Amino acid sequence: MTAWAPQFDQKNKDSFNGRSDLRSNERFEKIAAWGPNPIQISEFFPDILISPDFRWTTNPAADMTATAVGDYACFWVWNPRERDYGVWALAAVDQVSMKDAADKQAPVAYGWYVQIAKRLPTYRQMIDSGLAWQSGFFDLFLKAHPDQDPKRKKGSTLPPDFRTYEVVGLVDGQPVPLNELIRYVGGDDYEITVPGGTVAVADDSADGYNLSGQPGRWPEIVGAQSPAQFGLDGNKGVLFYNSAVGKGQVLSGRVLTQWFGPGWRREIYGSAG
């Protein structure tokens, strides 16, 4: 719910800073750009909203039961690798900050923001909407989502139904690079080194480390080499993110067999293959 006052005192600010569901605008200085406000999101991109009960207000002083202030731009975190990936709307603001933003004609106001979306629309949906984003936003977005870049050249030697899968580590529900979760201990043996860590498979570019999708980042990382050269199905690449080298790498059929046994295709592809 929104919070408003003529001016927040230090006690208010400390309270907001201590809440796990809010982020100060300072958090977004380097990881986000401003974009459409909650009113526009409700009209153009309602399917990305986390909650069907989302409601905005243009008068937080009179209606503090709404989720967000509707007429200030949101912070759009473009990179799926960021833990705060998604859209954040103004939720706690005072009269002084609102006046300051209005006087400066600033699209965003000083205050605390709440997450209203954990994913972004596609590049094409955002472009087609005709709405305004901060200068440079789309360049940053396409670097984080190269599979959506309309100028990217796709390898013609890969089959048209080609899909990349990503094997990713999870700790407390958050993605971690696979090399930081699993360690090779010799022979055919590997071990999970983080207590409570698990392994998951992503097939959507918004998940994990943005490697998966159709076609995903196999053509960019591996090139025109067929997955069959690595013991995989010819139309299905399997990658993992290696933080030691800062990029995606191939997971071969041999390693997957060691991890999951002869039925690894069912675990990775979701079918017997």
Secondary structure, 3 states (H helix, E strand, C coil): CCEEECCCCHHHHHHHHCCCCEEEHHHHCCCEEEECCHHHHHHHCHHHECCCCCCEECCCCCCCCCCEECCCCEEEECCCCCCCCEEEEEEEEEHHHHHHHHHHCCCCCCCEEEEEECCCCCHHHHHHHCCCCCCCHHHHHHHHCHHHCCCCCCCCCCCCCCEEEEEEEEECCEEECHHHCEEEEECCEEEECCCCCEEEEECCCCCCCCCCECCCCHHHHCCCCCHHHHCCCCCEEEEEEECCCCEEEECCHHHHHHHHCCCHHHHHHCCCC
